[in-house]
Amino acid sequence: MHELAITEAVVNAVIERTGDAPVTCVRLEIGKLSGVVPDAVRFCFDLVCEGTPLQGAALEIVEPGGSGTCRGCGQAFDVNDPIVLCPGCGSADVAVHAGRDLRILSVDVRSVEVSRACAAPAVAPKPPRSG
């Protein structure tokens, strides 16, 4: 199952950019023609994130369809199947323009507030002037 290796690569890429900051959500785009099974990535995500700053993070996946153009007849069409055939002429000579992407769209990082004690000496207020 190559989805495990892909999920590990995604988690490692996020950690490289965010360091030890706690991550609350990762959004991925997995195109329908990418050859990656989104449900398998979802299954692997929690396992791979265990013990990392991503532990407990939500995973959101967008699954856009593909698009292509037949090189034979020039028809443009949507593609949602890995076997790409032109619906107009039946040709397999198709240029695929979209749907093969696998990318990290965004990452939400929880802000960690650092409390620092002020070491400045306390200054007594000046008494009001009498007058």
Secondary structure as UniProt FT lines:
FT   HELIX           2..18
FT   TURN            19..20
FT   STRAND          23..30
FT   TURN            32..33
FT   HELIX           38..49
FT   TURN            50..51
FT   TURN            53..56
FT   STRAND          58..62
FT   STRAND          66..70
FT   TURN            71..73
FT   STRAND          76..79
FT   TURN            87..89
FT   STRAND          94..98
FT   STRAND          102..109
//
